[in-house]
Amino acid sequence: MALKLNFPGLAPAAYQALAGVNTVLDASSLGKSLIDLVFLRVSQINGCAFCVDKHAHDLLEHGDNFQRLNSLVCWREAPCFSEKERAALAWSEALTGIAGKHVDEELQQELPKHFTEKELVDLAFVIGLMNAWNRVAIACGKSFSVR
């Protein structure tokens, strides 16, 4: 039987600390829509079904559409993402898959065209945070309810 651990109840201080980082980043100049888009893409890469469901639902609830959500896995070919979103998605993929490779220098040169230095740091925290949430949710057997 797979693990089903109540991580908020078993580690409330750690849970609240991560939730606090979420709150801080939600108030950043990146905007909730971009943050949720990054959260969804990182969750897709990591295979966290709970987080994919949550962030897809959040995006739809805040006015995004099914076409963009369905196209997110192939965002490079889909015309429905802005250049800023594309830069954020590329950065998300690069940092999420950073083990064993370096971040592309061309991408590093492209990012400042779309983001301030502060936004780049915030975006790195957004990506790192979602990777942390994904790993905790997967490790603890978090699943979603069918709607």
Protein Blocks (a to p, Z undefined) as FASTA:
>chain_A
ZZdddfklmmmmlmmmmmmmmmmmmmmmnopklmmmmmmmmmmmnopaklmmmmmmmmmm
nopafklmmmmmmmmmpckbcfklmmmmmmmmmmmmmgopacdfklmmmmmmmbcfklmm
mmmmmmmmmmmmmmmmmmnopacddZZ
